[in-house]
Amino acid sequence: MPVDAPSPDCPHCPRLAAFRAEQRAAHPDWFNAPVPPLGDPDAWLAIIGLAPGLKGANRTGRAFTGDGSGAMLFAVLAELGLARGEYDGDAADGLSLDGAIIINAVRCVPPANRPTPAEVRACQPYLLGPLQRLPRLRAIVALGRIAHDATLAAIGARAREYRFGHGARHALRSGLILIDSYHCSRYNQNTGRINHKMLWSVVKDAVEYRSEPPPKYPENMSYFQA
């Protein structure tokens, strides 16, 4: 049975639990809990982020909502027919995803936006669980190296066989592909590491892949194996 969600007071990562408690004391009106996936439960595309931003998803309770990374990501998804409505940086803005779902590798906000390897491993069941519930999954876009590595670990693939690189497309099993992108964080945007066109090209590659006939594999072969 897939494991989908940690408890609101998840204790698995002491550092993250302590930071969450600090934020609850400082900002009692914020969400301050593990942020759930956002999107279509019948999605063919999964977008894997890093973790909630302190003043973004940790505040609003919706993935990639409330900071600069979401503005770029949702604009790209809307242009490619994967998002409906207007993004306004608020969880109540009416935005919805069509054919796509966003899942963070780590559900709780980490100090300095940087989870430790142990924290990524602790959250692995909550990445794998939602992926296992997507029967039409064809493509995964990983936003950043940590999301790339976390995705491979979650599905049981060998990371050394799939080197991270912006725009790199990796063929996994049963016709599933993993496409890498630099993270669309405000820092990466400000430094020129990523821009709208670069992210659009990655997601467009996934859209084009979906239109290709799926490879034929044995019926009992799972995506979630090395």
TORKOL-545925 format. One record per atom (N, C-alpha, C): residue number from 1; residue in one letter; atom name; x, y, z. Coordinates in pm, whole numbers. Example, Ala and Ser with C-alpha at 12.3 -4.5 7.8 and 13.67 -1.06 7.14 Angstrom:
TORKOL-545925
1,a,N,1319,-569,780
1,a,CA,1230,-450,780
1,a,C,1320,-330,780
2,s,N,1285,-225,708
2,s,CA,1367,-106,714
2,s,C,1290,3,787
***
This chain:
TORKOL-545925
1,m,N,85,-119,0
1,m,CA,0,0,0
1,m,C,88,125,0
2,p,N,75,210,-100
2,p,CA,157,332,-103
2,p,C,133,421,19
3,v,N,240,481,65
3,v,CA,231,577,176
3,v,C,228,716,115
4,d,N,122,790,140
4,d,CA,103,916,69
4,d,C,145,1040,146
5,a,N,124,1043,277
5,a,CA,140,1170,347
5,a,C,191,1152,489
6,p,N,283,1237,531
6,p,CA,323,1239,672
6,p,C,217,1308,756
7,s,N,226,1292,886
7,s,CA,133,1361,974
7,s,C,167,1510,979
8,p,N,73,1596,1017
8,p,CA,102,1740,1026
8,p,C,216,1772,1121
9,d,N,237,1685,1220
9,d,CA,345,1705,1317
9,d,C,454,1599,1299
10,c,N,483,1565,1176
10,c,CA,579,1458,1145
10,c,C,708,1476,1226
11,p,N,750,1371,1301
11,p,CA,869,1382,1385
11,p,C,994,1319,1325
12,h,N,987,1271,1202
12,h,CA,1096,1189,1148
12,h,C,1228,1264,1135
13,c,N,1224,1394,1111
13,c,CA,1346,1473,1094
13,c,C,1353,1576,1206
14,p,N,1430,1551,1310
14,p,CA,1432,1642,1426
14,p,C,1464,1787,1390
15,r,N,1557,1807,1299
15,r,CA,1593,1945,1261
15,r,C,1475,2015,1195
16,l,N,1406,1947,1105
16,l,CA,1292,2007,1038
16,l,C,1175,2027,1134
17,a,N,1155,1932,1225
17,a,CA,1048,1947,1323
17,a,C,1073,2068,1413
18,a,N,1199,2088,1453
18,a,CA,1232,2202,1537
18,a,C,1213,2333,1462
19,f,N,1253,2335,1335
19,f,CA,1237,2456,1255
19,f,C,1089,2486,1232
20,r,N,1011,2381,1209
20,r,CA,866,2399,1192
20,r,C,804,2458,1319
21,a,N,848,2410,1435
21,a,CA,796,2463,1561
21,a,C,833,2611,1578
22,e,N,953,2647,1537
22,e,CA,994,2788,1544
22,e,C,903,2875,1457
23,q,N,873,2826,1337
23,q,CA,790,2905,1246
23,q,C,646,2913,1295
24,r,N,598,2808,1358
24,r,CA,462,2813,1413
24,r,C,453,2918,1524
25,a,N,558,2927,1603
25,a,CA,559,3028,1710
25,a,C,569,3169,1652
26,a,N,651,3184,1549
26,a,CA,673,3317,1491
26,a,C,560,3359,1398
27,h,N,500,3261,1329
27,h,CA,398,3292,1228
27,h,C,280,3194,1244
28,p,N,200,3210,1345
28,p,CA,91,3114,1369
28,p,C,-15,3112,1261
29,d,N,-17,3213,1175
29,d,CA,-116,3217,1067
29,d,C,-65,3151,940
30,w,N,59,3102,939
30,w,CA,112,3032,823
30,w,C,71,2885,827
31,f,N,91,2815,715
31,f,CA,57,2673,706
31,f,C,144,2590,800
32,n,N,277,2603,789
32,n,CA,372,2542,882
32,n,C,347,2393,907
33,a,N,342,2314,800
33,a,CA,321,2170,809
33,a,C,373,2108,680
34,p,N,385,1976,674
34,p,CA,425,1913,549
34,p,C,329,1953,436
35,v,N,385,1997,325
35,v,CA,305,2047,213
35,v,C,269,1931,120
36,p,N,141,1909,92
36,p,CA,100,1796,9
36,p,C,126,1821,-139
37,p,N,120,1715,-219
37,p,CA,130,1732,-365
37,p,C,17,1821,-416
38,l,N,42,1880,-530
38,l,CA,-57,1965,-595
38,l,C,-78,1917,-737
39,g,N,-203,1891,-774
39,g,CA,-227,1861,-914
39,g,C,-332,1757,-940
40,d,N,-323,1700,-1058
40,d,CA,-420,1607,-1114
40,d,C,-391,1466,-1062
41,p,N,-485,1400,-994
41,p,CA,-461,1264,-946
41,p,C,-448,1162,-1058
42,d,N,-481,1203,-1180
42,d,CA,-468,1115,-1297
42,d,C,-355,1165,-1388
43,a,N,-257,1231,-1331
43,a,CA,-152,1297,-1408
43,a,C,-65,1199,-1487
44,w,N,-21,1243,-1604
44,w,CA,79,1169,-1680
44,w,C,218,1227,-1657
45,l,N,225,1349,-1605
45,l,CA,351,1418,-1579
45,l,C,364,1450,-1431
46,a,N,475,1408,-1371
46,a,CA,506,1444,-1233
46,a,C,625,1539,-1232
47,i,N,611,1649,-1162
47,i,CA,718,1746,-1147
47,i,C,767,1738,-1003
48,i,N,895,1709,-986
48,i,CA,951,1689,-853
48,i,C,1032,1812,-813
49,g,N,987,1877,-707
49,g,CA,1058,1992,-653
49,g,C,1150,1951,-540
50,l,N,1212,2049,-478
50,l,CA,1305,2022,-369
50,l,C,1231,2016,-235
51,a,N,1181,2129,-189
51,a,CA,1115,2139,-59
51,a,C,1037,2270,-55
52,p,N,943,2285,37
52,p,CA,870,2412,46
52,p,C,962,2529,78
53,g,N,936,2643,18
53,g,CA,1006,2765,54
53,g,C,948,2822,182
54,l,N,1031,2886,261
54,l,CA,986,2938,390
54,l,C,867,3032,376
55,k,N,878,3129,286
55,k,CA,771,3227,268
55,k,C,683,3195,148
56,g,N,708,3078,88
56,g,CA,626,3033,-23
56,g,C,529,2926,25
57,a,N,554,2800,-13
57,a,CA,460,2693,19
57,a,C,445,2671,169
58,n,N,551,2692,247
58,n,CA,536,2677,391
58,n,C,437,2778,448
59,r,N,428,2892,384
59,r,CA,333,2995,429
59,r,C,192,2969,376
60,t,N,183,2936,246
60,t,CA,53,2925,181
60,t,C,-9,2786,189
61,g,N,75,2683,206
61,g,CA,24,2547,211
61,g,C,5,2482,75
62,r,N,47,2549,-32
62,r,CA,35,2492,-166
62,r,C,171,2494,-234
63,a,N,207,2383,-295
63,a,CA,339,2370,-356
63,a,C,367,2482,-455
64,f,N,487,2539,-447
64,f,CA,535,2642,-540
64,f,C,444,2765,-543
65,t,N,384,2796,-433
65,t,CA,290,2909,-428
65,t,C,336,3012,-326
66,g,N,354,3135,-373
66,g,CA,389,3243,-283
66,g,C,529,3296,-299
67,d,N,605,3240,-393
67,d,CA,739,3293,-417
67,d,C,769,3291,-567
68,g,N,888,3338,-604
68,g,CA,921,3356,-744
68,g,C,929,3229,-825
69,s,N,959,3117,-761
69,s,CA,970,2992,-836
69,s,C,836,2952,-895
70,g,N,728,2972,-819
70,g,CA,596,2935,-868
70,g,C,550,3020,-984
71,a,N,584,3148,-983
71,a,CA,542,3235,-1093
71,a,C,595,3183,-1226
72,m,N,721,3140,-1229
72,m,CA,777,3087,-1353
72,m,C,718,2951,-1387
73,l,N,712,2861,-1289
73,l,CA,665,2725,-1316
73,l,C,521,2724,-1364
74,f,N,433,2795,-1297
74,f,CA,292,2791,-1336
74,f,C,268,2862,-1469
75,a,N,349,2962,-1500
75,a,CA,337,3026,-1631
75,a,C,372,2928,-1742
76,v,N,479,2852,-1722
76,v,CA,519,2751,-1821
76,v,C,410,2645,-1835
77,l,N,359,2596,-1724
77,l,CA,255,2493,-1730
77,l,C,130,2544,-1800
78,a,N,93,2669,-1776
78,a,CA,-24,2726,-1842
78,a,C,-3,2736,-1992
79,e,N,115,2778,-2034
79,e,CA,144,2792,-2176
79,e,C,138,2659,-2249
80,l,N,168,2551,-2179
80,l,CA,169,2419,-2241
80,l,C,42,2340,-2212
81,g,N,-60,2406,-2164
81,g,CA,-190,2342,-2144
81,g,C,-199,2253,-2023
82,l,N,-109,2270,-1927
82,l,CA,-106,2184,-1809
82,l,C,-158,2253,-1683
83,a,N,-195,2380,-1695
83,a,CA,-251,2454,-1582
83,a,C,-367,2539,-1630
84,r,N,-466,2554,-1544
84,r,CA,-583,2636,-1574
84,r,C,-601,2741,-1465
85,g,N,-652,2856,-1502
85,g,CA,-673,2963,-1407
85,g,C,-554,3056,-1401
86,e,N,-564,3155,-1316
86,e,CA,-460,3256,-1303
86,e,C,-384,3238,-1172
87,y,N,-251,3227,-1184
87,y,CA,-169,3217,-1064
87,y,C,-156,3355,-1001
88,d,N,-188,3362,-870
88,d,CA,-181,3490,-801
88,d,C,-101,3479,-671
89,g,N,-23,3370,-659
89,g,CA,60,3355,-540
89,g,C,-15,3322,-414
90,d,N,-137,3275,-427
90,d,CA,-222,3246,-312
90,d,C,-290,3111,-334
91,a,N,-299,3031,-230
91,a,CA,-358,2898,-243
91,a,C,-505,2902,-282
92,a,N,-569,3017,-268
92,a,CA,-711,3031,-302
92,a,C,-732,3103,-435
93,d,N,-629,3106,-520
93,d,CA,-641,3181,-646
93,d,C,-717,3106,-754
94,g,N,-754,2980,-729
94,g,CA,-831,2903,-825
94,g,C,-750,2829,-929
95,l,N,-618,2836,-921
95,l,CA,-533,2765,-1017
95,l,C,-548,2614,-1000
96,s,N,-549,2541,-1110
96,s,CA,-551,2395,-1105
96,s,C,-462,2340,-1215
97,l,N,-416,2218,-1197
97,l,CA,-331,2152,-1296
97,l,C,-410,2046,-1370
98,d,N,-377,2026,-1495
98,d,CA,-446,1930,-1582
98,d,C,-342,1839,-1645
99,g,N,-337,1714,-1599
99,g,CA,-240,1619,-1652
99,g,C,-106,1622,-1583
100,a,N,-90,1709,-1485
100,a,CA,38,1722,-1415
100,a,C,16,1725,-1264
101,i,N,118,1685,-1192
101,i,CA,117,1690,-1046
101,i,C,255,1734,-999
102,i,N,260,1811,-892
102,i,CA,385,1858,-833
102,i,C,402,1791,-698
103,i,N,518,1731,-677
103,i,CA,550,1663,-551
103,i,C,689,1709,-508
104,n,N,704,1751,-385
104,n,CA,836,1788,-336
104,n,C,909,1666,-281
105,a,N,1040,1663,-303
105,a,CA,1122,1554,-250
105,a,C,1120,1553,-98
106,v,N,1111,1671,-39
106,v,CA,1100,1687,107
106,v,C,976,1770,134
107,r,N,889,1722,222
107,r,CA,759,1786,242
107,r,C,765,1907,336
108,c,N,864,1912,426
108,c,CA,871,2020,525
108,c,C,977,2122,487
109,v,N,955,2246,526
109,v,CA,1051,2352,495
109,v,C,1182,2329,570
110,p,N,1296,2334,501
110,p,CA,1425,2319,568
110,p,C,1490,2455,592
111,p,N,1569,2468,697
111,p,CA,1645,2591,716
111,p,C,1733,2620,595
112,a,N,1738,2745,555
112,a,CA,1821,2790,442
112,a,C,1786,2718,312
113,n,N,1664,2664,303
113,n,CA,1618,2596,180
113,n,C,1705,2477,142
114,r,N,1768,2412,238
114,r,CA,1862,2305,207
114,r,C,1839,2185,298
115,p,N,1768,2083,253
115,p,CA,1754,1962,334
115,p,C,1883,1881,335
116,t,N,1904,1805,439
116,t,CA,2020,1717,446
116,t,C,1989,1587,372
117,p,N,2093,1511,334
117,p,CA,2068,1381,271
117,p,C,1979,1290,356
118,a,N,1998,1293,487
118,a,CA,1916,1208,575
118,a,C,1770,1250,569
119,e,N,1745,1379,559
119,e,CA,1607,1428,552
119,e,C,1542,1390,419
120,v,N,1619,1393,312
120,v,CA,1567,1349,183
120,v,C,1530,1201,189
121,r,N,1616,1120,250
121,r,CA,1588,977,262
121,r,C,1465,952,349
122,a,N,1451,1028,456
122,a,CA,1337,1008,546
122,a,C,1204,1036,476
123,c,N,1206,1127,380
123,c,CA,1083,1165,309
123,c,C,1060,1079,184
124,q,N,1147,986,157
124,q,CA,1137,907,34
124,q,C,1003,835,20
125,p,N,947,776,127
125,p,CA,816,710,110
125,p,C,707,805,65
126,y,N,719,933,102
126,y,CA,615,1030,67
126,y,C,635,1089,-73
127,l,N,745,1052,-135
127,l,CA,765,1080,-277
127,l,C,720,961,-360
128,l,N,760,843,-318
128,l,CA,724,722,-392
128,l,C,574,695,-389
129,g,N,511,714,-273
129,g,CA,369,682,-261
129,g,C,281,750,-364
130,p,N,288,883,-377
130,p,CA,207,950,-478
130,p,C,242,907,-620
131,l,N,370,880,-648
131,l,CA,407,834,-782
131,l,C,342,700,-813
132,q,N,336,613,-714
132,q,CA,277,480,-736
132,q,C,127,487,-763
133,r,N,65,597,-729
133,r,CA,-79,611,-750
133,r,C,-113,678,-884
134,l,N,-15,687,-973
134,l,CA,-38,752,-1102
134,l,C,-31,646,-1213
135,p,N,-141,582,-1246
135,p,CA,-138,473,-1344
135,p,C,-102,517,-1484
136,r,N,-121,645,-1515
136,r,CA,-91,695,-1650
136,r,C,41,772,-1657
137,l,N,122,760,-1555
137,l,CA,248,834,-1551
137,l,C,337,797,-1669
138,r,N,383,899,-1742
138,r,CA,473,877,-1855
138,r,C,606,948,-1838
139,a,N,606,1062,-1768
139,a,CA,727,1143,-1759
139,a,C,738,1209,-1623
140,i,N,863,1227,-1580
140,i,CA,895,1299,-1457
140,i,C,993,1409,-1492
141,v,N,967,1529,-1445
141,v,CA,1062,1639,-1456
141,v,C,1117,1667,-1317
142,a,N,1248,1658,-1302
142,a,CA,1314,1683,-1174
142,a,C,1373,1823,-1174
143,l,N,1333,1903,-1078
143,l,CA,1382,2041,-1068
143,l,C,1502,2045,-974
144,g,N,1620,2029,-1030
144,g,CA,1743,2034,-952
144,g,C,1801,1896,-925
145,r,N,1930,1896,-890
145,r,CA,2001,1770,-870
145,r,C,1945,1691,-752
146,i,N,1910,1759,-643
146,i,CA,1858,1685,-528
146,i,C,1727,1616,-564
147,a,N,1639,1684,-637
147,a,CA,1514,1621,-681
147,a,C,1542,1505,-776
148,h,N,1641,1521,-863
148,h,CA,1683,1415,-955
148,h,C,1725,1292,-877
149,d,N,1817,1311,-781
149,d,CA,1868,1198,-704
149,d,C,1758,1136,-618
150,a,N,1673,1219,-559
150,a,CA,1565,1168,-475
150,a,C,1466,1084,-556
151,t,N,1437,1127,-677
151,t,CA,1345,1053,-763
151,t,C,1402,916,-798
152,l,N,1528,914,-837
152,l,CA,1590,786,-871
152,l,C,1592,692,-752
153,a,N,1625,745,-635
153,a,CA,1627,661,-515
153,a,C,1488,608,-483
154,a,N,1387,692,-499
154,a,CA,1251,653,-466
154,a,C,1201,541,-555
155,i,N,1233,547,-684
155,i,CA,1182,446,-776
155,i,C,1274,325,-786
156,g,N,1386,328,-715
156,g,CA,1476,213,-712
156,g,C,1573,206,-827
157,a,N,1602,319,-889
157,a,CA,1699,322,-999
157,a,C,1838,356,-945
158,r,N,1940,323,-1021
158,r,CA,2078,347,-980
158,r,C,2122,485,-1027
159,a,N,2147,573,-932
159,a,CA,2177,713,-966
159,a,C,2300,726,-1055
160,r,N,2397,639,-1037
160,r,CA,2521,652,-1115
160,r,C,2498,629,-1264
161,e,N,2385,570,-1300
161,e,CA,2356,544,-1440
161,e,C,2284,661,-1508
162,y,N,2246,761,-1429
162,y,CA,2166,871,-1483
162,y,C,2225,1003,-1432
163,r,N,2312,1061,-1509
163,r,CA,2381,1182,-1466
163,r,C,2292,1305,-1484
164,f,N,2285,1387,-1381
164,f,CA,2203,1508,-1388
164,f,C,2262,1608,-1487
165,g,N,2174,1669,-1565
165,g,CA,2213,1776,-1655
165,g,C,2089,1847,-1705
166,h,N,2091,1978,-1707
166,h,CA,1972,2050,-1752
166,h,C,1934,2006,-1894
167,g,N,1810,1964,-1910
167,g,CA,1761,1919,-2039
167,g,C,1789,1774,-2070
168,a,N,1862,1705,-1982
168,a,CA,1893,1564,-2008
168,a,C,1767,1480,-1994
169,r,N,1748,1389,-2089
169,r,CA,1635,1297,-2086
169,r,C,1688,1157,-2059
170,h,N,1635,1094,-1955
170,h,CA,1680,961,-1915
170,h,C,1567,861,-1935
171,a,N,1593,756,-2012
171,a,CA,1494,651,-2031
171,a,C,1503,553,-1915
172,l,N,1394,540,-1842
172,l,CA,1387,445,-1732
172,l,C,1315,320,-1781
173,r,N,1247,250,-1693
173,r,CA,1181,128,-1734
173,r,C,1036,153,-1775
174,s,N,982,59,-1848
174,s,CA,840,60,-1886
174,s,C,796,186,-1957
175,g,N,889,251,-2027
175,g,CA,853,369,-2103
175,g,C,853,498,-2024
176,l,N,885,493,-1897
176,l,CA,891,615,-1815
176,l,C,1021,688,-1843
177,i,N,1014,822,-1851
177,i,CA,1136,901,-1869
177,i,C,1149,1002,-1756
178,l,N,1273,1038,-1729
178,l,CA,1307,1143,-1633
178,l,C,1381,1251,-1710
179,i,N,1331,1375,-1700
179,i,CA,1396,1489,-1765
179,i,C,1440,1586,-1657
180,d,N,1564,1631,-1667
180,d,CA,1621,1719,-1566
180,d,C,1608,1866,-1604
181,s,N,1592,1947,-1502
181,s,CA,1595,2093,-1519
181,s,C,1664,2155,-1399
182,y,N,1733,2264,-1421
182,y,CA,1774,2343,-1306
182,y,C,1648,2390,-1234
183,h,N,1659,2405,-1103
183,h,CA,1544,2450,-1025
183,h,C,1511,2595,-1062
184,c,N,1383,2625,-1064
184,c,CA,1338,2759,-1101
184,c,C,1329,2851,-980
185,s,N,1421,2836,-886
185,s,CA,1423,2922,-768
185,s,C,1451,3066,-808
186,r,N,1412,3158,-722
186,r,CA,1441,3299,-748
186,r,C,1591,3322,-759
187,y,N,1671,3252,-678
187,y,CA,1816,3267,-685
187,y,C,1868,3226,-822
188,n,N,1823,3110,-871
188,n,CA,1868,3064,-1003
188,n,C,1821,3157,-1114
189,q,N,1703,3214,-1099
189,q,CA,1656,3311,-1198
189,q,C,1742,3437,-1196
190,n,N,1772,3485,-1077
190,n,CA,1849,3610,-1065
190,n,C,1992,3595,-1115
191,t,N,2048,3475,-1100
191,t,CA,2186,3452,-1144
191,t,C,2195,3409,-1290
192,g,N,2080,3390,-1355
192,g,CA,2079,3350,-1495
192,g,C,2099,3202,-1518
193,r,N,2097,3124,-1412
193,r,CA,2114,2979,-1428
193,r,C,1996,2918,-1503
194,i,N,1878,2976,-1483
194,i,CA,1759,2929,-1555
194,i,C,1674,3049,-1592
195,n,N,1603,3035,-1703
195,n,CA,1506,3137,-1742
195,n,C,1380,3068,-1794
196,h,N,1283,3147,-1828
196,h,CA,1153,3094,-1870
196,h,C,1168,2999,-1990
197,k,N,1245,3039,-2088
197,k,CA,1260,2957,-2209
197,k,C,1324,2823,-2177
198,m,N,1422,2822,-2087
198,m,CA,1489,2696,-2053
198,m,C,1393,2599,-1986
199,l,N,1313,2648,-1893
199,l,CA,1217,2560,-1826
199,l,C,1108,2517,-1923
200,w,N,1061,2609,-2006
200,w,CA,959,2577,-2106
200,w,C,1008,2464,-2196
201,s,N,1133,2468,-2237
201,s,CA,1186,2366,-2328
201,s,C,1187,2228,-2263
202,v,N,1217,2223,-2133
202,v,CA,1218,2095,-2063
202,v,C,1077,2037,-2055
203,v,N,982,2118,-2015
203,v,CA,844,2068,-2003
203,v,C,787,2036,-2141
204,k,N,823,2114,-2241
204,k,CA,780,2085,-2378
204,k,C,833,1950,-2424
205,d,N,954,1916,-2386
205,d,CA,1011,1786,-2421
205,d,C,925,1674,-2363
206,a,N,879,1691,-2240
206,a,CA,791,1592,-2179
206,a,C,659,1582,-2254
207,v,N,603,1696,-2293
207,v,CA,477,1697,-2369
207,v,C,494,1624,-2501
208,e,N,605,1647,-2569
208,e,CA,629,1581,-2696
208,e,C,650,1431,-2677
209,y,N,716,1393,-2569
209,y,CA,736,1250,-2543
209,y,C,603,1180,-2522
210,r,N,510,1246,-2457
210,r,CA,381,1184,-2433
210,r,C,311,1147,-2563
211,s,N,335,1224,-2669
211,s,CA,269,1197,-2797
211,s,C,332,1081,-2872
212,e,N,448,1034,-2826
212,e,CA,513,921,-2891
212,e,C,449,791,-2844
213,p,N,446,688,-2930
213,p,CA,393,558,-2886
213,p,C,478,504,-2772
214,p,N,416,455,-2665
214,p,CA,495,401,-2554
214,p,C,569,275,-2595
215,p,N,692,257,-2548
215,p,CA,765,133,-2577
215,p,C,692,13,-2520
216,k,N,712,-102,-2581
216,k,CA,646,-224,-2534
216,k,C,739,-298,-2438
217,y,N,688,-324,-2319
217,y,CA,761,-396,-2216
217,y,C,670,-507,-2163
218,p,N,727,-607,-2097
218,p,CA,641,-709,-2035
218,p,C,539,-646,-1941
219,e,N,419,-702,-1938
219,e,CA,310,-642,-1861
219,e,C,340,-635,-1712
220,n,N,424,-728,-1662
220,n,CA,451,-728,-1519
220,n,C,570,-642,-1481
221,m,N,625,-567,-1575
221,m,CA,739,-481,-1545
221,m,C,690,-351,-1483
222,s,N,753,-311,-1374
222,s,CA,713,-190,-1303
222,s,C,806,-76,-1334
223,y,N,752,47,-1327
223,y,CA,838,165,-1335
223,y,C,937,167,-1220
224,f,N,891,116,-1107
224,f,CA,961,141,-982
224,f,C,1059,28,-949
225,q,N,1149,3,-1044
225,q,CA,1257,-93,-1027
225,q,C,1381,-36,-1094
226,a,N,1497,-84,-1051
226,a,CA,1621,-44,-1118
226,a,C,1629,-114,-1252
***
